[in-house]
Every structure is written in structure tokens, then in C-alpha cells.
Amino acid sequence: MRTSATSILIVAGLVLSGTAAWANALDDAVSKYKHIKGDRQGPVYIGTFYNPPSNLMNATMVNELSDLLNRIEEDEQTRVLILTGGIPNYFIQHYDVGELDQTAKLLKSNPDVLPGPELHATHQAYLQIEALSKPVIAAINGQAHGGGFELTLACDFRIMTNPGSVGLPEANVGILPGAGGTVRLPRLIGAAKAKEFMMQGMVADAETAERIGMVMNAVPADELMGEAMKIANRLAALPPLSVALIKKVVNESAHLPLKEALRLEEENFWVLMKSDDAQRLMREYVEANQQGL
């Protein structure tokens, strides 16, 4: 049965209108957020944290981040997410200690209260970053301490400004990093170096952070977003399923025994071998190299 050109155009129009609807739904939702602003740059979506004067993280920001991540996952136009701060010199200063103090007072007066069976909303939001099928870049525009730095540890790429500082100084106020810092930082830079910083309540300047691997690189402030967009556009230009499954295998295999991790890699390798992008690109590569012989 022949398919008419009109039918093809109708189907294409429905697909495009559906994609536009997803994008509009995302933009409309973000426009109502209190502490996150959104900006679309082609296939790249920029989520900007905004809580003057120093970009403290709070429960509202965490809930908005979780909602943003759910919507980004469904948004077909978005291939890469960049997270950055909207206050000069502050990515996220840290979690609002006032909120934490209120919780501490409640626990002091109710000592029998224990954590619930589910992880805290902040843990869940950061796990969403790791589970997102699209790359997430943290463009750290200055200071990212405590919960702010813990957020970046869940991201796939971290770049920061020089000057700037990152770290987990919770010991200075008598607590420990409570949003994944004690788990993710040792896996990133090693247990000894992570304990050196966390147990002494220290933070790292940009040069130190880059040298020991807390961030990929540190750049002048006026180059930060340009560098982030360069990485984002490179990622957006690659086959999305390949990028998504590399992220999945790296994240999930870190918690598995070697043979189980290799099995996970093999399973996802076969998924990609059957994909249209892989078959087209490998065929083009072979044909181009044969012509050069």
C-alpha cells in the first residue's frame, strides 16, 4: 500500500506538534518555579538556581529541581541539561542552615523520631540527576559548598570558575554531609583525600579542586558558560542512546561485582549494536575508509 505525501506530512506535523507541546509544558512549568529559572538554547536546557542574596538551597528548591528533572526526561527537544547559579559568585552557597536548625530542634524535642523508610527528598533528587538519560553539566559559578557541592557530585560533568570554591564543610557546624557527600566524594577522589577535607571542615579553591579531580577544569568567570555550552553541544551532537547508555553503565556498574558489571556492559552494547544510529554511522565509517584505500 502506497503512503501519500499528504499522509507523511500529517504524521510529521503530529510528531512536531507533540514535541512542541512537551517543550511548552516544560517552559510553562519552570516559569512558575520560585528558585529555578529556565532557558532553552537549542538542544541544551539551562536551569539556573536563584535564591538571593547567596543562593541558599532549601526544600522548595529541591522540590523544583526534582520536578524539572522529571520534565527534562520527557522533553524530546532537550538533549543536555546545564545547571548553574543565578547569583554572582554563588552556584549554591550551601543548604539553608536555618531549615536544618529547625529540624534539629524538632529532633531534640522528639528523640524517638527516626528517618523514614524512604530516602530524603534531597537524596531522591540527586539520584534523579544520576538516573537522567541525558547528560547533566554543573557550571559552578563561584561558591558551591555543602548541599550545593553535593548536587554537583551527582552531575556527569563539573566545571567551575577561578576564583571559586567547593567542598563539604559541615563538620564546622557539628553535622556531616547529608546529601550524598560522604558517599560520592570518596568515590570521586579517594577516601583518604575526602576524609581530609570533610573531617576538617575544609573547602578547596579552584586550582586545588581541579588538581585533585573534584572538578574537570576551572576557567575564568567570563568563560564558564561558553565552556559549558561547548561541552553540551558536543554531547548533543552525538547519538543520544549511546550517550544515555554509557552514562547508565558507568553509574550502575560502580556498585556491581566485576562479572555483573561486564554483563551490564555487554547487554547495553548489544542494544546499541541494533540501533539505527549505530548501524548507519558504522556503515558510513566503513564506506569512507574503503574509499580511502
C-alpha positions as CSV (number, residue, x, y, z in Angstrom):
1,M,0.0,0.0,0.0
2,R,1.4,3.4,-1.0
3,T,1.6,6.2,1.5
4,S,0.7,9.6,0.2
5,A,2.9,12.6,0.6
6,T,-0.1,14.2,2.4
7,S,-0.2,11.4,4.9
8,I,3.5,11.7,5.6
9,L,3.2,15.4,6.1
10,I,0.3,14.9,8.5
11,V,2.3,12.4,10.6
12,A,5.4,14.7,10.6
13,G,3.2,17.5,11.7
14,L,1.7,15.5,14.6
15,V,5.2,14.5,15.7
16,L,6.4,18.1,15.6
17,S,3.4,19.4,17.4
18,G,3.8,16.7,20.1
19,T,7.4,17.7,20.6
20,A,6.4,21.4,20.8
21,A,3.8,20.6,23.3
22,W,6.3,18.8,25.6
23,A,8.6,21.8,25.3
24,N,5.8,24.3,26.1
25,A,4.8,22.2,29.1
26,L,8.4,22.3,30.4
27,D,8.7,26.1,29.8
28,D,5.3,26.8,31.4
29,A,6.2,24.7,34.5
30,V,9.6,26.3,35.0
31,S,8.1,29.8,34.6
32,K,6.2,29.1,37.8
33,Y,9.2,28.0,39.9
34,K,10.3,30.2,42.7
35,H,14.0,29.3,42.8
36,I,14.9,27.9,39.4
37,K,14.9,29.8,36.1
38,G,14.9,28.1,32.7
39,D,16.5,29.0,29.3
40,R,16.5,26.9,26.2
41,Q,19.5,27.0,23.8
42,G,18.6,24.7,21.0
43,P,19.1,21.1,22.3
44,V,20.5,22.4,25.6
45,Y,18.4,23.5,28.6
46,I,19.9,25.7,31.2
47,G,18.4,25.5,34.7
48,T,19.6,28.5,36.9
49,F,19.3,28.4,40.7
50,Y,18.0,31.7,42.0
51,N,17.6,32.5,45.7
52,P,19.0,35.9,46.7
53,P,21.2,37.0,48.3
54,S,23.5,34.0,48.4
55,N,21.6,31.2,46.6
56,L,20.9,29.0,49.7
57,M,19.3,25.7,48.9
58,N,16.0,24.9,50.6
59,A,13.2,22.4,50.4
60,T,11.3,24.4,47.8
61,M,14.4,24.5,45.5
62,V,14.9,20.7,45.9
63,N,11.2,20.0,45.0
64,E,11.5,22.3,42.0
65,L,14.7,20.5,40.9
66,S,13.0,17.2,41.1
67,D,10.1,18.4,39.0
68,L,12.5,19.9,36.5
69,L,14.4,16.6,36.1
70,N,11.1,14.7,35.5
71,R,10.1,17.1,32.8
72,I,13.6,17.2,31.2
73,E,13.5,13.4,30.9
74,E,10.2,13.6,28.9
75,D,11.2,16.7,26.9
76,E,12.2,15.4,23.4
77,Q,13.9,18.7,22.4
78,T,16.3,18.7,25.3
79,R,19.5,16.6,24.9
80,V,21.7,18.1,27.6
81,L,20.9,19.9,30.9
82,I,23.2,22.6,32.4
83,L,22.8,23.6,36.0
84,T,24.3,26.9,37.2
85,G,23.8,29.7,39.7
86,G,21.9,32.9,39.0
87,I,23.6,35.0,41.8
88,P,27.1,36.3,41.0
89,N,29.8,34.2,42.8
90,Y,27.3,31.6,44.1
91,F,26.3,28.4,42.5
92,I,24.6,27.3,45.7
93,Q,26.3,28.6,48.9
94,H,25.0,25.6,50.9
95,Y,21.8,24.2,52.3
96,D,19.8,26.7,54.4
97,V,21.2,26.1,57.9
98,G,18.0,27.8,59.3
99,E,15.9,25.0,57.9
100,L,18.4,22.4,59.3
101,D,18.3,24.1,62.7
102,Q,14.5,23.9,62.9
103,T,14.8,20.2,62.1
104,A,17.5,19.8,64.8
105,K,15.2,21.4,67.4
106,L,12.3,19.1,66.4
107,L,14.5,16.1,66.8
108,K,15.9,17.3,70.1
109,S,12.4,17.6,71.5
110,N,11.3,14.3,69.9
111,P,14.3,11.9,70.3
112,D,12.3,8.9,69.3
113,V,11.8,10.2,65.7
114,L,13.8,8.2,63.2
115,P,14.3,8.5,59.4
116,G,11.5,7.1,57.3
117,P,11.8,4.1,55.1
118,E,12.4,6.3,52.0
119,L,15.4,8.4,51.3
120,H,15.1,12.2,52.0
121,A,13.8,14.3,49.1
122,T,17.3,15.7,48.5
123,H,18.8,12.3,48.1
124,Q,16.0,11.3,45.7
125,A,16.5,14.5,43.6
126,Y,20.3,13.8,43.3
127,L,19.6,10.2,42.4
128,Q,17.3,11.6,39.6
129,I,20.3,13.5,38.2
130,E,22.3,10.3,38.0
131,A,19.4,8.3,36.6
132,L,18.5,11.0,33.9
133,S,19.1,9.6,30.5
134,K,20.6,12.9,29.4
135,P,24.0,14.4,30.4
136,V,24.0,16.9,33.2
137,I,26.7,19.6,33.4
138,A,27.3,21.6,36.6
139,A,28.6,25.0,35.7
140,I,29.8,26.2,39.1
141,N,29.9,30.0,39.0
142,G,31.7,30.6,42.2
143,Q,30.9,29.0,45.6
144,A,29.4,25.6,45.9
145,H,29.5,24.2,49.5
146,G,27.6,21.6,51.4
147,G,24.4,20.6,49.6
148,G,25.3,22.7,46.6
149,F,28.5,20.8,46.1
150,E,26.8,17.5,46.8
151,L,24.4,18.4,43.9
152,T,27.3,18.8,41.6
153,L,28.8,15.4,42.7
154,A,25.7,13.8,41.2
155,C,26.3,15.5,37.8
156,D,28.2,14.0,34.9
157,F,30.5,17.0,34.4
158,R,31.7,19.7,36.7
159,I,33.4,22.9,35.6
160,M,33.9,25.9,37.8
161,T,35.2,29.5,37.9
162,N,38.6,30.6,39.1
163,P,38.3,32.1,41.7
164,G,35.7,29.9,43.3
165,S,35.5,27.2,46.0
166,V,33.9,23.8,46.5
167,G,33.7,21.5,49.5
168,L,31.8,19.9,52.3
169,P,32.5,21.9,55.5
170,E,29.5,20.5,57.5
171,A,31.8,19.5,60.4
172,N,32.2,23.1,61.3
173,V,28.5,23.2,62.4
174,G,28.6,19.8,64.0
175,I,26.9,17.7,61.3
176,L,28.1,15.6,58.3
177,P,27.3,16.0,54.7
178,G,23.8,14.7,54.4
179,A,23.0,14.7,50.7
180,G,25.4,12.1,49.5
181,G,28.7,13.8,50.1
182,T,30.2,11.1,52.3
183,V,29.5,8.6,49.6
184,R,30.1,10.3,46.3
185,L,33.2,12.4,47.2
186,P,35.3,9.4,48.3
187,R,34.3,7.6,45.1
188,L,35.5,10.6,43.1
189,I,38.8,11.5,44.7
190,G,39.5,8.6,47.1
191,A,38.7,8.0,50.8
192,A,41.8,9.5,52.2
193,K,41.6,12.8,50.4
194,A,37.8,13.0,51.0
195,K,38.3,12.5,54.8
196,E,41.0,15.1,54.8
197,F,38.5,17.7,53.6
198,M,35.3,16.6,55.3
199,M,36.6,15.7,58.7
200,Q,38.5,19.1,58.9
201,G,35.6,21.1,57.5
202,M,37.8,22.3,54.6
203,V,36.9,23.6,51.2
204,A,39.0,23.7,48.1
205,D,39.9,26.6,45.9
206,A,39.5,26.3,42.1
207,E,43.1,25.3,41.5
208,T,43.1,22.6,44.2
209,A,39.7,21.3,43.1
210,E,40.9,20.9,39.5
211,R,44.2,19.3,40.6
212,I,42.7,16.6,42.8
213,G,39.7,15.9,40.5
214,M,36.8,17.5,42.3
215,V,36.0,19.3,39.1
216,M,37.1,18.7,35.5
217,N,38.5,22.1,35.0
218,A,38.5,25.7,36.3
219,V,38.1,28.7,34.0
220,P,37.8,32.5,34.3
221,A,34.2,33.6,35.2
222,D,33.6,35.1,31.7
223,E,34.4,31.8,30.1
224,L,32.3,29.5,32.2
225,M,29.1,29.3,30.3
226,G,31.0,29.2,27.0
227,E,32.9,26.2,28.2
228,A,29.7,24.6,29.5
229,M,27.9,25.1,26.1
230,K,30.9,23.8,24.2
231,I,30.7,20.5,26.2
232,A,26.9,20.5,25.9
233,N,26.8,21.0,22.2
234,R,29.4,18.2,21.6
235,L,27.2,15.9,23.7
236,A,24.0,17.0,21.9
237,A,25.6,16.2,18.6
238,L,26.3,12.5,19.5
239,P,23.7,9.7,19.2
240,P,21.5,10.2,22.3
241,L,21.1,6.5,23.0
242,S,24.8,5.9,23.0
243,V,25.4,8.8,25.4
244,A,22.5,7.6,27.7
245,L,23.7,4.0,27.9
246,I,27.3,5.0,28.6
247,K,26.1,7.1,31.5
248,K,23.8,4.3,32.7
249,V,26.5,1.6,32.6
250,V,29.2,3.8,34.3
251,N,26.8,4.7,37.1
252,E,25.3,1.3,37.7
253,S,28.4,-0.8,37.2
254,A,30.2,1.1,40.0
255,H,28.1,-0.8,42.6
256,L,28.4,-4.2,41.0
257,P,30.9,-7.1,41.2
258,L,33.1,-7.2,38.1
259,K,31.4,-10.0,36.2
260,E,27.9,-8.5,36.8
261,A,29.3,-5.1,35.6
262,L,30.7,-6.7,32.5
263,R,27.4,-8.4,31.8
264,L,25.6,-5.0,32.1
265,E,28.1,-3.5,29.7
266,E,27.6,-6.4,27.2
267,E,23.8,-6.2,27.4
268,N,23.8,-2.5,26.6
269,F,26.5,-2.9,23.9
270,W,24.1,-5.3,22.1
271,V,21.2,-2.8,22.5
272,L,23.3,-0.1,20.7
273,M,24.6,-2.5,18.0
274,K,20.9,-2.9,16.9
275,S,20.2,0.8,17.0
276,D,19.6,2.7,13.7
277,D,22.3,5.4,14.6
278,A,25.0,2.8,15.3
279,Q,24.3,0.8,12.1
280,R,24.2,4.0,10.0
281,L,27.3,5.5,11.5
282,M,29.4,2.4,11.4
283,R,28.4,1.8,7.8
284,E,29.3,5.3,6.8
285,Y,32.7,4.9,8.6
286,V,33.5,1.7,6.8
287,E,32.5,3.1,3.4
288,A,34.6,6.3,4.0
289,N,37.7,4.2,4.9
290,Q,37.2,1.8,2.0
291,Q,37.2,4.8,-0.4
292,G,40.4,6.0,1.1
293,L,42.3,2.7,0.3
